[in-house]
Amino acid sequence: MATQNQFLRFSLVGIAGFIVDAGVLTVLVDSLGPYVGRLISFGFAVVTTWLLNRQFTFENKRNKFSMAGEFARYLSAMIVGGVANYALYAALIYLMVTVQNWPILGVAAGSILGLGINFTLAKNWIFVKKN
């Protein structure tokens, strides 16, 4: 049951991250384009989700890392999911006129793909109980 609750919380935090990601992309897409704009918006989303996950999803799982060390591990893990996320986003932008006109659809598809990868890494590699 704990894992289901964590996954639900992680998913809710992911929605907040999606809102940040999509919002920043919307602001940047005209000036920086959909690819560079997405890299920057993804960075904002990672910081947002790290802060929320450490307080809301995995609050009882303090680890042996400093905050900077924890963030470095979190960023590394999210990059793994982010690569899959961004690859799908970029492919959809390239292949589909609808997504070219509405890049947020690509953000959504990529976010769903990365969710499982990111949750598994966060739960098992970053937010593990301190021994």
Sequence and secondary structure as in RCSB ss.txt:
>XXXX:A:sequence
MATQNQFLRFSLVGIAGFIVDAGVLTVLVDSLGPYVGRLISFGFAVVTTWLLNRQFTFENKRNKFSMAGEFARYL
SAMIVGGVANYALYAALIYLMVTVQNWPILGVAAGSILGLGINFTLAKNWIFVKKN
>XXXX:A:secstr
 HHHHHHHHHHHHHHHHHHHHHHHHHHHHHHHHHHHHHHHHHHHHHHHHHHHIIIIISTT   SS HHHHHHHHH
HHHHHHHHHHHHHHHHHHHH HHHHH HHHHHHHHHHHHHHHHHHHIIIIIS    
